[in-house]
Amino acid sequence: MSEGILKALMQLFALIAFPQKDNESRRLIVKNFLGQQLNKTMVEEYLAIYESHYQDHASKLKKLQQTETSRTTLSANSVKALRISHAINKELTHYQKLIVIIRLIEFLKSGVEISTFERDFVSTIAQTFHINDAEYTLMEHFVISDHKLTIDNRNVLIINNKPENERNNARHLVWDYVKNEIKILRIKSAGLYLLKTDDTIDISINGQLLSPNRIHVLTPGCSIRTKRSNPIYYSDIVGTYTHDNITTPIHFTAQNISYRFNNKTMGVQTMSLSSQSGKLVGIMGTSGAGKTTLTNILSGIYTPYTGKVLINGVDIHNSNKTDGLIGYVSQDDLLMENLTVYQNLLYNAKLCFGDYSEFKIQRRVLNLLNSLGLAEIKDMKVGSPLNKKISGGQRKRLNIALELIREPAVLFLDEPTSGLSSRDSDNIIDLLKELAQKGKLIFIVIHQPSSDIFKMFNQLLVLDEGGYLIYDGNPVESITYFKSSVKQANRQESECNTCGNVNPEQVLNIITSQVIDEYGSFTHNRKIAPTEWHERFKADKKPVNPTVEKSAVELPKINFKVPNKFKQFMVFVKRDILSKLSNRQYLLINLLETPVLALLLSSIIKYYNVNALNDQGYVFQNNPNVVIYIIMLVIIAIFVGLTVSAEEIISDRKILKREAFLNLSRFSYLLSKVFILIIISAVQTFLLVIIGNSIIEIKGMFFEYWLILFSVSIFSNLLGLNISDSFKQAVNIYILIPFLIIPQIILSGVFISYDNLNPSYTKPDSIPWFGEIITARWAFEALAVHQFTENDFEKQFYLYDKIKSVAHFKKEYWVPALEAKLEYCRNKIRSNESLKDANNQLMDGLALLKNEIIAENKSALIKQDIPFVEKLSPAKFNEAAYRDVKSYLKEKKSTYRRLFNSTDESLDRRKKKMTGSNANRDSLNQLKRDYFNLELERYVRNSNHIFSDKIIEYKGRLVQKSDPIFKEPESKWLKAHFLSPYKRFGTLQINTLWANLIVIWLFNLFLFFTLQSALLKKLMGQMSGLYQLLKRNGGNE
């Protein structure tokens, strides 16, 4: 209260005091009023101001009475008093205005009697202060009436030793050893509690004896005592009033609970505690004492190692009946920083009220924002904790609002005042206290509360290192408890006698006090260990709260209803899209990332001959970098897909922890993430392909390129979501990304041929197992094969080229290799060598001949009779068999020679037909320049290396290494050699583009399954547990 207001109030008191009345009594009332606002020195100073105004007013009043009538004098005083009241009206809070009116009434009562004019005078001031008429009448009656006259009103509490309530409406509280009554009046609009006693009772508040027949204002944390009985606490008094707000009471009990971490360390030692509706419970303790762990157990996040937590007798860990009854506000910021205050609360509300209309949800959100004082900033973006758009106090209130919107019966808050100013902290606790008074049970973890906050708690739990419960009771009493435990001299003093403040730090200081050595220095050893504090508490523990009536074992009505999975999906999608659209930096990066990479890649590798004799400029046919371009498109799609999804879940982890209390569908949440990433990936790959292909001048392939790259991007999105769901820190994810991309580059088969890898891990007749799980390989193969076989030029001649390739390979490589092997076997037989190695070589050679001839006959359209193959064994092979095989191979060579020549002639005829004129010839040449690429042809035909093997012998077969693009696949189940033109699935032949696309989407489905089931997360958890077990066992050894 400012100096000007206090001076005006002193003038107002002096103006009301008439000289004929008892000034000494009134002076005492003024002194008591000032004592609530100021220290002793300042009280005397303002009393002097009051005396000065009083004497001045008395002098003027005598002069006026000589010249004016009494009514005129009183009217003048009234006008002056009203002018003062108007002046200070906007400077006083409603609470302060009530105190002023109470003291004015008490001020007038201190005289002989109160005149009608004086009553009207104070009533007019009350109206000026906008005080409710009913509350003013109640206050006036309470202050003026004789103590023996009882006001039978629900705002009045009677405290006596009678077991039965003799009034119809007034509330009643039994207090043993009290002979007479104590009356308490509640002014509901301000949460103000007034106490009045008669002159026959001897009680004290916070150690200060009360003057009889005076009005005493009760403050949070105070306690009323007599010498012979247990105290009554402020919270007990408030609880008698708030009981009306509780339709279904909550009885919260934790029975013998404890918690053990995975490394077997005890986080919370065995303890029991209980609380009930309408209480504000504080949890204090040193750092690492287990405050947050205890909160997680009580809220249901952690399952206790032993014991159980009950709400009205229902175990919260083993029953879904309590779903929705508990709310949790983490110490961390749980807001979506790119949404506005209103949007944060709106979309949270939509996840809580599936049966509400849009209008009803919006109205509920706006009402809550108004009640929390957030309506004026509802359209402001909340920002991040480091880049705040709204204040810290507003952020905390909004975090609390996210839980309050569904009105949980029990609310847990972890350090709600952390990082806030003292004013914001007080506002937050005031809000929570108001909620408790409405019947909620609220647990608050708090480290260093202020005096005002400390006194607001109804119950205090104190934990010590190692998770030991060492106090459970009234907050203010905790100070005297710990002082008494260490036998301090002033152990009965819990608060300052002058200002009424308490120092909560005393509790922690006493708990952690250290032993002093002989040099007067503090050691690291504590005077009292946590276990000793715990034992003392168990020995001294006794009921500290008044008896409360037991309610029926019935759970409170749950007001929220989770929407169905589709509605949840739509809410998640809208919320995420709005968040992303509001983040301009995110949009800019993700929209420009692929175009910039495409521009850089395609512009740099767009090679053309700069020779002055070259007058054609850039020609797609002659670009030697097309293969690199294709694989780099795939790698870019994988990289961008990973980076855009890597933080999607980990950034929501804290929000998901809060929403876990709603039991929302994980499937809907994940599907919303995938859906949004599909949209992003579709746009990114569209820009990547349209810019890259336009610059490189790849024509007629846009959809196929986009479809494959889009599918690859979805694969990397899902892979990114899996790792985002499995790791705890974003930095770990970005460290992991290179380990995911580099294998895609190395094992794609492009930069390093599978034939050039370690033979211990590869086979020359098939793709190695790790190549089969590399998505980049499937994507590149699909694009490379499709680009070669389906471009507008080659698709007209592909069949001819394929037949020529097969015929050429057979006559030039396959038949000569078999003929050489046949001669080798014949020479072995003739030499009559009996060495084991020679016999093995002969056996292998004959087996190769037999296998190849059988396979050739099997693949032929017209099957031949080949009885001589039965003679291809060391025991049966002879000259006759040699001649039969020789003849067969000679015929095959001739057949393939004729096939090659006839196909070549057919191809020539087709080309001549297409180029009948010079214009057509130029058109065909231009078509080849625009669509056909020589480097890609060399790559898919494996003709880049002149001296590379065209055919090799491996495990009794001849393996073709040339022209893989024309080679028929052998397996029936999508498995084929690298760059196969199509894949087999049973009897079906599927184009490589579509076959590989199917495989990529099978990968995608598998990754979504692992994401939905959290398979990777569980696997990593088991590995971590195994590591901890091995580490512990190693330490024990």
N, C-alpha and C positions, 0 to 999 in steps of 0.2 A: 504494500500500500504506500502510495507516494506521500511526500511531506505535505503537499497542498491539500490532499484529501483528508489527512489526519487533522490538519489545522481547521479545515472546514467542519469536520465532525466535532471537534472540541467546541467550536463556536455554536454548533447545533445543540450539543448537550447543554451548554451554558444558557442558550436561548430558552430551552424548555424548562430549565431549573428556575423555579420562582423563589424569591428571597424568603418567603414565609415558610418554605418547606425545609426539611432536614438536609442541609447541604453535605454533612459529613457522610451520611449513608450513601448519598448520590456520588460523592467523591470516590467512595470505595468501589462503586459499580464502574465508574469511568476508569479507575485504576485496573480493575480486573479485565476490562475490555482492552486496555492498552497492553496489559501483560500478555495477551494472546498475539499481539502484533510486534512488540518491541522488547529489547532487553531492559534491565532494571534502570540503567542510566537514562535511557531515552524515555522510559515511563515517567520519571520525575520531571523531565524537561517538558513533556506534553501536559502533564498535570498542572504545571505552572502556567502553561498557555490557557488551559481550561479555567484555572483560578482567575487569571487576568480577565478573560471574557466574562466570567461570572460576575466579578466585581464591577466591571464596566457596565454590564447589562443591568445589574441591581441598581447602580447609580442612575442610569437613564430611566429605569422604570419608576423610580421615586419621583423624578422630575415630571414624567409624563402623567403620573397619577395626580399631580397637583393641578394640571391644566386640562387633561383629557379624561374621558370616561374610561371605566375599566374595560368595556367591550372594545372601544377603539384601540386601546393599548394592546389587547390580546390579538386583535385583527392585524395590527402592525407587526407584531411578533410572528404571526402565522405567515404573513406574506414574506417576511425575511427568511423564515425557516424553509418555506417552499422554494425560495430562490436558491438557497444553499443546496437543498435536496436535488433540484434540477441540475445544478452545477456539477455535482459529484456522481449523478446517476450513471453516466456512461463510463465512469472510471472504476466502478465496483463490479465484482462478479456477483452472480446471483447468491452464491454462498455468503459473501461478505455483506450483501444487503440484508439477508436474513439475520445475520449476527447483529447488525446495527439496529434493526427493528426490535429484536429480542432485548438488546441492552437498553433501548429507549423505553420499552414497556417496563422493564425491571427498574429503570431509572425513575420512572414516574411512581411505581409501586412503593419505592423506598420512603415516600412521604406518608402523611397521615392517611390520605385516600386519593383516589384518582377521580378528577372531575370529568363530567361528560365532555366538556370542551377539550380537555387533555386527551381523552380517548379519540375524539374526532381528529384532533391534531395529528396524533401518531398514525391513525388510519389513513389520513390524507397523504402523509409521507410514504406509507406502504404502497398506496396506489401509484404514487410518483415513481416508486421503485418497481412497479409492475409485479407486485407480489399477489398471488392468487388469494381471493377473498376467503375461501374456505381454510386455506393454510394460515392466513393471518388470524382468523377467528380462533383456530385451534391453538396457535401460539399464545395469543392473548389470554385465553382461558387457562392454559397450562401455567403461564407465568403468574397471573394474578390470583387464581383461585387458591383457596386454602388447601394445604397438602392432604388433608383428610378427605377432601372431595375428589372423587375419582372420575376422570373423563372416560366414559365407556366408548372407546373408539379403536378401530383396528390399527391406528398409528401409535397407540399407547401400549407400552409394555409395563406390566406390574411384576416386580421381583419381590418375593416373600418366601416364607418357609411353609406355606400352606400347600398341601398336595393337590388341592382342587382349585380351579379357577372360578372365582365367585362372580365374575363379570360375564356378560353375554358376548361382548365384542372385543374388549381389550385382551391383549395377549398376556401370556403368563409364563413365568420362568421360576422354577423352584430353586431356592438358595438356602441351604441349611444354616442354622445359627443366626439368622436375621430375624429380629423380633418384629420390626416394623417394615413398612413398604418402601421400596425405591421405585420411583416412576421415571420412565424414559419415553420421550416423545420423538417420533421420527418425522422429519420434514422431507417427504418423499422426493420432491422436485430437485432437491440439492443433496440428498443423501446425508442430511444433517441429523445428528442424534443429540438430544438434550436430556440431561439428568437432573432430577430434583429429589432432595431428601428432606426429612423433618429434623428437628433439633434433638431428637432422642436416639439417633443412630450415629455410630462412629465408623465411618468408612474413609478409604483413601483411594485416590487414582494415581497410579504410578508413584506411590510413596508419599503423595501430598494429601494431607487431610483436607476434607471438603467442608466448606462453610454451610451450615444448615439453611434451608429455605432460600438457597440461591440456585440460579440456573448454571449448570456446568456443561460445557460443550465436550462431547466425547470425540477423541481423535483416533484414527486408525492405529492399532497396536497397543492401545491403552488397556489396562486391566484394573478391575474394581476389586478391592480387598477389604477384609476385616481381619482382626487378629486371630479369630477362631475358625475360619473356614477357608476352603480352597477358593482361589480367585475366579471371578467371571471375566472372560476376555471380550474384547471388542467384537471379535468374530462370533462369539456365542450370541451376543445381542443382535448383530446383523442377521445371524442365521435364523432367529425366530421370525424375522420379517420376510426373508427370502423363501421361507418354507412354502409360502402361498404360491410362488412362481413355479414350484416343482410339481408337475402332474404325476410323474412316475419317478420316485427317488432312485438315485444311483448309490449302490453300496459297492465300493471298489476295494477288493482285498487281494493282497499278494501273500501266499502262504508258503513259507520256507523256500523261497526262490533262490537260485544261484545260477551263475553262468560261467562256462568255461570256454575259452577260445580254442581254436584248432591246435595250437601249440601246447595245449593242456594248462595254460596259465589261467588262473581264476580271475575273471573280470569283475564278478560280483560275488561276495561271500553270502552264505545262507542268511536270509533275513525275512521278516514278515512285517507287513504294514497294512494300514487300511485308511480309507478316507470316504467322503460322501459328497453328494450334490451340494452345490453352493459354496464350495471351498476353493480357495486359491492356495495351492501347495507349492512351496519353494523347495528346490533341491540345490543345496550348496555343498561345496567340498573343494579340496585342493586339486590342482591339476593332476590328471591321471587317476583320480579317485574312483572313476567308473560312473560318473553322473550320466553321460550320454548312453552308456551301455545299459544302465538301469532303466533309463527312459525307453530305450529300444525294446527292452523286455516287457515293461509295463504296457507299452503301446501295441505289442504283438509283432513287431518287426523281427525280433530275436525270439527263439524258443528257449525257455530256461533249461538249464542242465538238470536242475531238480526243482520240485515245487510246481505251483500253478498260479495263474492270475485269473481272478473271478470278477465278473460284473453281475451283481445280483445272483450269485451262485453259479453262473455259467462260465465255463473255462474258455477264455478268448482264443486259446491256441488250438483247441480241439472241437470247436463248434463254429458254424457259420451264422449262428443266430445273432452274434454280436457284430457282424459285418455292417459297417456304416456308422457304428456308435462311436468310433474312435477317430480322432483327427490328429494330425502330426504336422507341426511347423518346424522345419529344420533350421539349424543355425545358418545354413547356406541359403543363398538367394535362389528362389524357385520360380522366378518370373521369366516369361518369354520376352526378352529385352527388346525385340523389334515390334511388339504389339503395344497398343495403348493400354492404359489402366483399365478402361472399360472392356476392351477385347480380351484381356487376360482373364478377367472375372467372368465374362459372358461365356466363353468357350469352356471354361471349367464348370460353369453352371449347367451347360448343355450336357455334360457328361454325368451330371448328378441327378437330373430330373428328366428322365426319358418320357414321362407321361405328361409333362407340362407343354403348353402351347408356347410358341415363340414370344407372344406378347407377355405371357405370365412370367417367363424366364427373364425377359428384359426388365419388367417391372420389379422383380425380386432383386435383380442386380443393381438397378438404380437406387432402390430403397436402401440396400446395404451400403452402397457408396456414400449415400447421404448420411447414414448413421455413423459412418467412420470418418466423415469429413473429407472424403475424396472426390466428391461430385465436381468440384471446380477444376480438377485436373484429369477428369475422366478421359479426355481426348488427347492427353499427352502421352507420347511414347515413353515407356519406363526406362529404357536405356540399360546399360550394363552397370555393375557395381563400380567399375572404374571410370565409366563415362556416363555419369548420372544425369538423367533428365528430370527426375523427381528426387526429393530429399530422402535421406536415410530413414527418417521416421515414417514418411509416406510409403516407402518400399516395404517396411516392416508391417505396416497396417494392411497393405495390399496382400502381402504374404499370408497374414492372418485371415484376411477376407476370403482367400481361396479355400480355406477350411470352413470358415463360418457360414459360407453360402449354403452348405448342406446341414448346418446346425448339428454337429456331433455332440453327444452328451458328455464325452470326455475328450479333453483337448490337451495335447502335449506340445510344449514349446521349448526348443533348445537354444538357450542364450538369445532371447528375443530383443534384449537391449544392447547386444554386442555392437560396438562401433557407433553407437548413437550418442548424441549430446544428452546431458542430464535432463533437459526439458523434454526431448523426444522420448527418452526412457520413461519419464513420469507419465507421459501421454499414453504410451503403449500399456503400461501396467494399469493405468486408470481404466483403459478400455477392457483389459482382461478382468479387472475387479468388477466392472459393471456386468460382464458376462457371467461371472461367478454368482453375482447377486441375482441373476435371472435363472439360476438353477444349474449352471454348468459346473462340472468338476474340471479344474484346470491345474495341470502340473507344469511348473516352469523351472528349467535349469538356469541358474544364474550364478555368476561368479562373485561379483562385488557390488551388491545392491546398495543404493543410497539409504539413508535413514527412513525417508518417506516410503520408499518401495518396500523395504524390509518390514515395516509395520503394517503394510497392506496384506501380507500373507496371513492366512488362517492357520496354516500348518507348515512346519519346516522339517525337512529331512536333511541331515548332515552326513556326508560320506567322507571316509578317510582313505588314505592310500591303500590299494589292494582291494577296494570294493567293500569296506566294512561300514555298516550302518552304526553311527555312534550317537545319533540324536533323532528323536521323532516327537515333536510337540509344538508348543506355542513359540513363535519366533523370538519375541522379546524375552521370554523365559529362558531361551537358550543361552543368553549372555550370563544370567545369574547361575545357570546350571554349570557352565564351564568354569566360571570364576570360582564357584564353590568347590568344583572338582580339584582345583589347584590351590584352594584355600587362600584366595586373594583377600586382602583386608576389606575392600569395598565390594564384596561379592553380592550384597543385596541391592546395589545400585545397577539398574539396567539401562537407565537413560539419564541425560543431563537434567538436573533439577531446574536449571534456568530456562533452557530452550526446548526441552523435551525430546531432543534428538538422541538416537541410539547410534552406536558405532559397530556395524556388523563385522568389520574387520577384526574386532577383538576375538571373535569366535575362532577364526582361522589362525590368528596369531597365537592364541592359547594352545590350539591343537598342535601346531607345528613348532612350538617353542623348543629351542635347542639347549643342550647342556653347555655350560660355560666351564672352560678349563681353568687351571690354576693361574693362568696369565690374564684371565679376564676376557678371553676371546671365545667367540661362539664356535663350537665344534659342529661336525656334521651329524652328530647323534641327537635324536630327539629325546626330550625328557620322558614323554609318554608315547609308547609305540601304538600303532593303530589297533593291534590286537587287545592291548590293555584298555584303550578307550572303549572298544566294543564290549569287553567284559564288564566294564563299569556301567555302560548303558544298559546292558541286559540285567544287571543287578538292581539298578535304580529305576528301571522302566515301570511306569504306572500310568493309569488312565489320566490323560490331560484334558480331555474334552468332555463336555456335559453329555449325559445319556441322551441318545436319540432314539425315537420310536422306530421300530423295525417295520419296514413296508413289506408288502407281499413280494414274493420272488417273481418279479415280472420285469421284463426289459422295456425300456422306453420305446415309444413308437419311432420307427425310422422314417424320416420324411422324404428321403430321396429314393429314386428308382433308377437303376442303371439302364440306359437305352439299349436296344438290341444291337447286334454286332454291326449291322449295316449303318445304323444311325451313328454309332461310335466311329465307324470308318469315315463317314462324311464329316463329322466334327473334326477328327484328326486331320483330314485332308484340308478342310477350309482353314483351320488354325495354322497349319504348316505353310500353306500357300500364302496366306496373309503375312505371316512372319517373314517369309523369303522375299515377297514383293516389297516389303517395307525396308529391307536391307539392300540399299542401293549398291553398296560395295560388293555384296554377294552376287547380285544380278549382273553387275558389270564384269566381274571376273568370269562367271560361268557363261555369259553370253559371248565374251571376247576370247576366251581361252582357246577353243577349237578353231575359230577363224584365224586367229593370229598364228597358231601352230601350223594350220593348213597352208597359210600364206607363206610362212617361212620355209616349210618343207618343200612345197611344190615349186616355189620360186627358185630355191637354191639348186634343186636337182633337175631343173628343166634345161637339160644340156642340148646344145646343138653345135654343129661344126662351124667354126669361125673362119675357116679357110676362105680366101677371097674367091676361089673358084666355085664355092657352094652358094648358089643363088636361091636356094629353097628356104633358107632360114631354119626355123625349128620344124622338125618332122617327128611325129610320135613314133613312127616305125623305127627310127634310128636312136631313140633315147635309151641309153644303156642303164638308166636308173629306175626303170619301171618296177622291177622286182623289189628293190629297196623301198620304193614309194608304197607299194602294197603292204609290205610288212610293217613299215613305220605307221601307216594309217591304223593298223591293228593295234600296235603298241600305244599309240596316242589314245585310242578309244579305251584301252585298258587303264592307262594312267589317269585319264580324266575321270573315268568312271569310279576309280578307287578314291581319288582325292575328293570328289564331290559327295561321296557317301561315307567316308571314313569317320566323320564326326557326328553323323546323323543321330545315332543312338546314345553315344557317350555324352553328347551335349544335353540330352534329355534325361540323363540318368537320375539327377536329383528330382526332376519333375515326376519321373516314373516312380520314384520312391514314395512321393506324396500320393500319387494316384493309385498306388498299390492298395491303399485303404478303401478304394472304390471297387476293387475287384473287376477292373475293366478287362476287355478281351485283348490279349496279346496279339492274337491273329489280326484283329482289326487295326491295331496300332502298326504292326509290321506291314500289313498290306497297304496302309496309307503311305508309309515311307516308300515302299516299292512303287506304288502308283505315281507318286510325285517324281521319283527318280526316273521312271519310265518317260514321263513328259520331258524332263530336263535332258535325258539322254537322247530322246528323239530329236529335240531341237539341236543339241550339240553335234550329233552325228550328221544331221542334215546340213548344218553349216560346214562341217568338216569335209563332207563329200562334195558338196556343190562348189565350194571354193577350190579345193584341191584338184578335183577332176577337171574343173573348168580350166585351170592354169596348165595342168599336165596335158589336157585335151584328150582325156579318156571319154569316148562318146558311146551313148547307148547303153550305159551300164549303171546309171545312177541308182535305180531302185535296188539292184542286187548288191551294190556296194553299201548303200545305206542300210539295207536289211541285215547284212552280216555284221557290219560295224555296230549297229544298234543292238543286235543280240549280244555281241561281245561286251558292249558297254553295260548292258543289264547284268551280264555275268560278273563284271567287276564291281557293279553297284552292290550286288548281293554278297560278293566276297568282302567288300568294304563294310557292309552292314554286319556281317558275321564277326569281323575283327573289332568293329566298333562296339558290338555287344559283349565281347569277351574280355577286352582290356579295360583297365581302370583309368589310364591316363592317355590323353591325346598324343603326347609326345612319343609314347611307345608305339602308337599306330603309325606315325609318320616315319619312325625308325624302321618299322617292319615293311613299309610299302616298297622300298628298293628290293628287299628280299623276295617280294612277290612278283615284281616286274622283271628283274634280271633273268630268272629262269625262263620266263616267257620269251625273252629275246634269245637266250642261248639255246634253248631246247625246242625252238620252233622249227628247226631243220633248214633255216634259210642262211643264217650267218655261218653256222657250222653244220655241215652235212652229217646226217645220222651215220653215214658210212665212215666218217672220220672220228667218231667217238670211240671211247674205250671198248674193245670187243668183249670185255668181261660183262658189260651191261647191255650190249646191243647184238642184234642178229642181222646179217646182210639181206635176209629174205623177208624182213618185216620191220615195221616201225617199233622201236623199243617201248617198253611199258610206260616209261615216263613221258614219251612223246604222245601217247594216247590220252594223257590227262592234261596236256598243255593246250589251253583254249586258243592261244595264238596260232598254233600249228593248224588246228581245224579251220580257223577263220582264214588264214593265209592260203591254205590249200584250196578252200572253196573259191576264193577270189581269183587266185592264179589260174586254176583249171578253167573256171568260167570265163575269165578274161581271154584265155587262149582259144578255147573250144567254141565259145558262143559269140565272139565278135563278128560283126557283119561281113568280114572278109573270110575268115577261116571256117566259119560254120558251113560255107558252101563247098569246101574242099576237105573238111575234116575226115569224112569217111574214106576218101581216096588216100589221104595221107596215112590214115591208120592202117589200111590194108597193105600199103606199100611198106610201112614200117615193120609190120609183122612179118611180111614176106622177106624183107631185106634181112631182118634179124635171123630168121630161120635159116636162110640159105647162106648167109655170110658168117654167122657166128655159131648158131645152134648145131647145124649139121656138121660143120668142120670140127667142132669140139667133140661131138659124139664119134666122128670118124677117127679122130686122134685117139680117143679113149678105146675104141674098138681095136685099133692097131696095137695099142699098148697091151691090151689084154691078150691079144693073139701072140705077141712076142713073149709075154710071160709064160704062156702055155708051152710055146715051143722051147723055151730055155730050160724047162723042167726044174726051175728053182724050187727048192724045198724049204727055204728060209721062212720063218713065221711072218716077218714083215712083208716079204714078197707075196705070200699067200693072202695076207690081209689087204694089200694093195690090189691084188687081182679080184678079190671078193668085192671090194669097194667099187672098182671100175665096172664090173659086171652089174652090180646093183644099180649104179648110176644109169647105165644103158637101159636096164629093165624099167626103172622108174620113169625115165624120160619118154621112152617109147609108149609105155602104158598111158602116161599123162597126155601125150600127143594124140593118141588114138581116142582117148576119152573126150578130148575137146574138139575133135574133128566132126564135121557135119555128117560125113559118111564114114561109118565105122569099118575098119578093115579086120580081116582075119590074120592075127599075128601069133601063130602057135610057137614060133621060134623063141618068144620071150621066156618060155619055160626052160629053155636050154641055157639061159644066161645065169649060170652058176658055175663055180669052179669044177664041180663034179661032172657037169653035162656039157660044158662049152667045148666045141670042137670046130673043125674046119667048115663043116656043113652049116653050123650055126653062124659062124663068121660070115659065110657067103650070103646067108639069108639076111643078116643084119646089114651087111654092106649094100646089098641090093635094095633093101628098104630105105636106107639113108640116101642112096643115089636117086631113088624115085622121089623122095621127099624134096630133095634139093631141086630136082627138075620141076616138080610141081610148084614150089614156091618161086622159082625163077619165072615160070610162065605166068603165075599170078601177079608177080611184081610188074612184068612187062605189060601184061594186058591192062592192069590198073593204071600204069603210067600212061599208056596210050589213051585210055578212057579220060584220064585227067586232062591230057593235052587237047583232046577233042572238045571237052567241055569248056576249056579256057578259050580255044579258038572260036567256039560258038559264041562265047560271051564277048569276045573282042573281034567281032567281024569287021569293025571299022576302026579307024584311028581314034574317033571320039570315044567309042566303047573301050578301046585299049587304054586310053588316058584315064577314063573313068574307073576302070578296074585297078589301075596303078595307084590312082588317087585314093581309092577305097582301101588299098593295102597300106598306103602311107598313113592314113587316118586311123585305122583300126588294128592293124597288125604290128606287133613289136618283135624285133629280131632278138633282143636280149631275153625277153620272156620265153621265146621259142627255144633258145639255147638252154635256158634253165629247165623248162619242163621236159625237154628231151635229153637232159643231162649231157649236153654236147659242149659244155664250156671248156672241158679239159680234153684235149685231143688224145692224150696218152692214157686216159683213165680206162679201167676195165669195162668192156661192154658186157661181158658175161663172166661169172665166177662159179666155181664148184663149191657147194656147201652142203654137208650132211646128205650125200647121195642124190643131190639134185643140182641142176644148172640154174643159176639165178640170173635173170636178165637185169642189167643195170642201165641199159640205154633205153631211151624213149619210154619212160614210165607213163607219160601222158597217153600213150597208145596201148599200153599193156593191160590185159584183162585181169581183174582181181580174182583171187582164188578162194578167199573165205566167203562164207554165206551170210555172216552176221555183222555187217557194216565195217568189218576190219579189212583193210586192204593196204597195198604198198603206198608209199608217199607219192602224191600227185596222180593217183588213179583217176581215170575219167568218170567213173561211176562206182557206186558201192552196191553190194548185194545184200538183200535182207530176205533170206529164204529164196524163193523163186523170183522175187522182185528185183528189178534193176533201178536204182535210184540215182539220179544225177548227183554228182559230188556236191554241188552247191546246196541242194536240199537235204542230202544225207548229212552233211556236216552241220547244217543249220539245225537239224533234228537233234544231233548229238550235243550241240551247244545249249539248246533249250533243255535237254535232259540234265546237263550240268546245272543249269539255272534252277530247275525244279529241285534237284538234290540240295543245292545251297539254300533254297528257301526252306526246305525241310529241316536242315541243320540249324537254320536261324530260328524257326518256330520252336524247335525242341531245345534250343540253346545247347546243342551238342558240343560245339567247340568250347563254349563257356564252362560246361560241366567237365569236359576233358581237362581243361587248364586248371580247374579247381582241384581235380583229383591229382594232377601232376604236382600242384603246389603243396597239397597235403602230403604226398609221398616224399617230396623234397624236405618238408618240415620234419617228417618222421625219420628220414635218413640222417638229417642234421642233428636231431635230438639224440638218436642212437649213437651217432659218431661222437657227440659231446659226452655222452655217458661213458663211452669206452675210454 
